[in-house]
Amino acid sequence: MKIQTRIAQVGVGFDRQFGAVSVPIYQNATFRHTALGKNLGYDYSRTGNPTRRALEDGIAGLEGGCRGFAYASGMAAITSILLLFRQGDHLVVSDDLYGGTYRLLVQVFERCGVRTSFVDTSDLDQLEQAMEERTRAVLIETPTNPLMRITDLARAAAIARRHGSLTIVDNTFLTPYFQRPLDRGADLVLHSGTKYLGGHNDLVAGLVVAKEPELAERIALLQNAAGAVLGPMDSWLLTRGIKTLALRMERHEQNALRIAQWLVRQPEVGRVYYPGLPEHRGHQVCRAQATGFGGMISFTVADFPLAERILERLTLITFAESLGGVETLITHPARQTHSDIPESKRLELGITDNLLRLSVGIEDPDDLIADLEQAIRGR
Ligand SMILES: *Cc1c(COP(=O)(O)O)cnc(C)c1O
């Protein structure tokens, strides 16, 4: 079946007892044993919970993997995956990436002896050169956050495989509606479910999908052992959000393209980073490996004072961290999401003080453009 159908049908048919169409919320910690060593499929909600299971099966199906896992946040999902590695292991990671992932790798896992090289994975020569004897995984974001760089997933995964390393893709920005990394050679895909999958800025969650059963077994052990699982209520809310993903992503993208095209024409705006623009460096690769370009745009303005004034003057667009919800949000990456990346590194990447990042919502694009216009012009 087509992806739109599978998205709308997530969780349907799960309740065999009463036929509830919406998955019931099993707000439950423990389950009765029917005999010694026997139960009805569940024994304790950290290990497994039916509401969470419906979500986990749903995301596994959408990403084309064998098994899904739900966590209390995107960072909990990434942490759980990183527990696959041990002292002396080495990772190669996209250098322009979510600030929280950078912080986790540098301030937590480095201390445990897991080393990371940050490289521009959109440049496959750089990726190849960064691979070491002890490299165990390549972790990719595409498009990257906030500069929207595009990595060729199939070719990057081939390089990783040749070096005996796993390929892990953070698919938060495009979601399985637009991009399915497991079909392009990745071993694991992860999400901040807080963003497009949830879609309503009303929950924090993380998801992981494994392609093959052997790796899924190891992830299942880590999920249960470390225990940062998603609760039943939030699992239900996330399942509910996913059902409208296809409609929302189409609208996010239409709006983002309109706004990116408008931004390009404004004299006060410098660079516009949106993979859907034909002049974007990764446009062709993104077009070839994804069915859409998503709803995230970054752009620069003349200087920091103007960036600051725009944030103060916007009235419809909310100045708030996060992304992927139905409401349009704007952030200042250098001072907010990416403030844990050292300044020299930030500037080297292009995350400057005059850069703003827009998560385009599903409102009427004319209203969004009018708000941006008055904020940029100061009228
Ligand atoms: C938000 C985000 C995360 C972290 O997810 P949380 O749910 O906030 O813990 C990881 N990766 C990307 C790309 C994100 O946008």
The ligand as an SDF file (V2000), in Angstrom:
LIG
                    3D

 15 15  0  0  0  0  0  0  0  0999 V2000
   14.9670   18.0510   18.3480 C   0  0  0  0  0  0  0  0  0  0  0  0
   15.9360   17.1660   17.6680 C   0  0  0  0  0  0  0  0  0  0  0  0
   16.5890   16.1430   18.3640 C   0  0  0  0  0  0  0  0  0  0  0  0
   16.3680   15.9110   19.8410 C   0  0  0  0  0  0  0  0  0  0  0  0
   15.0830   15.5140   20.1290 O   0  0  0  0  0  0  0  0  0  0  0  0
   14.2990   15.8300   21.5130 P   0  0  0  0  0  0  0  0  0  0  0  0
   12.9830   15.2120   21.3000 O   0  0  0  0  0  0  0  0  0  0  0  0
   14.2760   17.3130   21.6720 O   0  0  0  0  0  0  0  0  0  0  0  0
   15.0810   15.1810   22.6120 O   0  0  0  0  0  0  0  0  0  0  0  0
   17.4530   15.3310   17.6460 C   0  0  0  0  0  0  0  0  0  0  0  0
   17.6830   15.5240   16.3270 N   0  0  0  0  0  0  0  0  0  0  0  0
   17.0670   16.5090   15.6270 C   0  0  0  0  0  0  0  0  0  0  0  0
   17.3660   16.6760   14.1790 C   0  0  0  0  0  0  0  0  0  0  0  0
   16.1810   17.3620   16.2720 C   0  0  0  0  0  0  0  0  0  0  0  0
   15.6010   18.3570   15.5910 O   0  0  0  0  0  0  0  0  0  0  0  0
  1  2  1  0
  2  3  1  0
  2 14  2  0
  3  4  1  0
  3 10  2  0
  4  5  1  0
  5  6  1  0
  6  7  2  0
  6  8  1  0
  6  9  1  0
 10 11  1  0
 11 12  2  0
 12 13  1  0
 12 14  1  0
 14 15  1  0
M  END
$$$$
